[in-house]
Amino acid sequence: MRLSRLSRLLLRLALAAGLAVIYVPLAVVLLNSVNADRTFGWPPSGLTLRWWGAAWASSGVRDALWTSVQAGLGATAIALVLGTMAAFAVQRYRFFGRETVSLVIILPIALPGIVTGIALNNAFRTVLEPFGVGLGLFTVVVGHATFCVVTVYNNVLARLRRTGASLEEASADLGAGPFTTFRLVTFPMMRSALLAGGLLAFALSFDEIIVTTFTAGAGVRTLPIWIFENLFRPNQAPVVNVVAAALIVASVVPIYLAQRLSSDVGAH
């Protein structure tokens, strides 16, 4: 059914309005990061980059950045291993329906973030603390990996679903074992999807919203936590905007690369 010209116009206006709701607040953060007076007039006055230098000179910001990078790399590594293992196992052995496995893995992400964080925190304290494992960077990594693994799993599984099984069957007919088939046939087919999933997982690991409650009491300050702690301190307002802007800009890069890789995957 073809849409009328008025309907198409209304859809475009609705899309533009939706994009504005998403991107205007981000644009305000970027403008405030180079606005020394933090004024909201237009055009903004007092544009300067000196606050970027002040942010980098802050030991608190540098320490939080290093902690975030460590947590991001650790969570991404765990997510790549577990996500790939889960996707490959579902593809090869069909031990459950794909939809069932996906539901079990994705369900915690669909639950309210605060509730999930409290549950993970309680479970961590109940199960691991009696063995002397305290809250710390490890807690942050586990909290992020819990959610990042879903990204990798879905990305790799989507690629395997689009790939025919004829090459794997031919490899088996030629006498190749499961590991050889995986190494020479399956893995090359899902390599781009795996890399894209890893990039998305790394970007997701900087989103502290979901796991903040889980990491409460860990004594670890990542960049998002640093922002929350300093958000309402008047003397820190320019630096907070700089750190927030840096997170926005830095997150665009892995997300863009992941999108390009996913597009390349779909083209093959």
N, C-alpha and C positions, 0 to 999 in steps of 0.2 A: 504494500500500500504506500503510495507516494504521499509525502507531506506537502501541504500547501505552503506557499511562500510565507504567509504569516506564521504558520507553525514552525517553520525552519528558523525564522527570525526570533521567535520566542525561545526556541531551544538554544540558539546562540547567545541570547541575552542571559538565559539562565546559566549557561556554561561560563560566560564571562563573570557573572556575579559570584558563582562558586569559586572560580579561580581567584577573584579579588579577595574573597573571605580568607583564602588560604595564604595568598602571597603578600597582601598588603601588610599584615603584622610582621612578616619576615623583612619586608622592605624597610619598615620603621626601625627594626633592630639594626639593620645595616647602616641606615642614616644616622642613628644615634651613636654608632660606634665611631663616627668621625665628626661628631658634633660636641664640642667641648662644653657648651652650655646646656646641653640636653633640652633644647627648646623644640617646640613642635610647630613653629611657624613655617610658612613656605614662602620663598625658598629658605632652607635652614641656614642659620647664621653660625659663624664660628667653626666652619669645617676645618679639621686638622687631623693629622695622623699621629700626633704626639701621644695620644692615649694608647695607641698600639705599642709604642715603645715602653710606656709605663706598665702596660700589662705584662710584657715579656720580662721586664725588670723585677716583677713580683715573684719572689721565691714560692709563694703559695700557689700561684698560677702554674709555674714550671713543675712543681711537685705534683699538682693535680693532673697536669698534662701527661707526665710520665706514668702516673698510676693508671690513667685512662688507656694509654697505649698498651701497657702491660696487660690490663684486663681485656682489652679488645683483641690482642693477639692470642692470648690464652683461650678466650671464649671461642674465637674463630677456629683455632686448631682443634678444639674438642668438637665443635659443631661439624667441621669438615669430616672428621673421622666417623663420628656417630651417625651423621646424616647420610653419608655415603654407604656405610654398612647397612643401615636400615633400608635405604632405597634399593640397594643391590639384593638384599635378602628377600624383600618383597617381590622384586622382579624375577628372581631365580627360583625361589622355592615355593612361592604362593602359599605360605603357611597360614596367612589370613587373607581375607579380601582386602584389596588396597584401600577401599573406603574405610574399613574398620581400623586399620593401622593409622591411617591419616587422622581419623577422629580421635583416637587415643592420644596421638602425639600433639594434635592441634588444640584439643580441649582446654588444657591449662592456659593457653594464650587467650582463649575466648572468655575466660572467667575474669571478673574484676581484678585489675592489677594489684590493688591494695590487699584484697583478700588472699590472692595467690602469694603475695610477698609475705604476709603474716604466716600463712601455712608453711611456706618454705623455711622461714626463720624458725618457727617452732620445731619443725622436723629436724633441722640442722642442730639445734640446741639439744634436742632429745636424743638423737641417734649418735652424733659425732662428738659433742662436747664431753660425754662421759669417758671417751677414749683420749682426751687431752687435745682434741682438735678445736682450736678457738676461732672466733670470727676474725677475719682479716682479708687480705687480698684474694686468697683462695675462695672465700665466700662470694666475693664480687664476681670472680671468674665463673664459678658454678652458676650463680644467679643469672648472669648474662647468657652463658652457654645453654641453659635450660630453654631459653627462648630463641637463641640463634640457630640451634639445631633444626628447628622447624623450617627455617628459611632454606637451609641447605638441602634438607630432605625433600621438600616440595620442588625445589628447582631441579634437582637431579632426577627425581621420579618423573617429573613432567617431561624431561628429555628422553628418558627411557621409554615412556609411553609412546612418544612420537617415533621411536626407532623400531623398525621391523625386526623380528626375531630370525629372519632368514640367514643372516651372517653367522649368528650364534649356532644355529642348527647345522649350517655347513661346516663350521669349525668342529662341532661335535662329531659329525659324520666322518671327518678326516682323522678322527682319533685324538683330538686335542682334549686335554683334561679341563675341568672347571676353572682352575687357576689360569691356565694358558689362554683359555677363551676369554676370561675376564681381562687379562693383561693385554692381549693383542686385539680384541674385538670390542668388548663392552667399555673398557676404560677410555680408549680414544674417542668413542662416541659421546661419552658424558663428560669429557675433560673440560670443555668450554662451560658447560652448565655448572660443573663443580667450582670452577674459578669464579663464575658469576655469583654463585651462592656464597662463596667465601667473602667476596667483596661486600655483598649485602649484609652478611653477618657482621663484618667488621664495622660497617656504618651503624648497624642496629645496636652494637655493643656500647655505643656512646649515648644511647637513649636510656636515661636513668629512671624514667617514670615508672616502669613496670617493677623494677627490682629494688627501688629505694627502701621499701619497707623490709625487704629481705636482708638488705645489707646494713640496716640500722644497728648501731652498736658495734660495727666492725672496726671503727676507728680509721677507715680508709676514705680519703677525700679524692674523688674523681672530679673531672671538670664540671659535669652537671651538678654534683653536690656542692662544689665551690660556688657555683652560680646561685643555688638556692640559699646558701648560707649568707651570701653578701648582697642579695637582691634588694633588700630594703635598707641598706646602709647608705646614707646620702653621699658620703665621701667615696664610696666604691661604685657608684652608679655608672660613670663612664667606663671603668675597667670591666664591669659586668657586661655592658653592652659589647665591648670589644671581644670578650671571650665568647659570648653568645654568637656574635657575628662570625667569628673564626670557626665555630662548630658548624654553623650553617654552610659556610663556604667549603669547608673541608669535607662535609658529608656529601656535597653535590658530586665530588670527583668519583668516589667508589660507586655511587648509585648510577651515575652516567655510564661508567665503564661496564658495570654489570648489565645495564640495559642494552648497550651495544653488543656485548657478548651473547645475551639472550636473543637478540635479533639475528645475530649470525647463526646461532643454533637453529632457530626456526627456519632459516633460509636453506639449510642443508637437507 
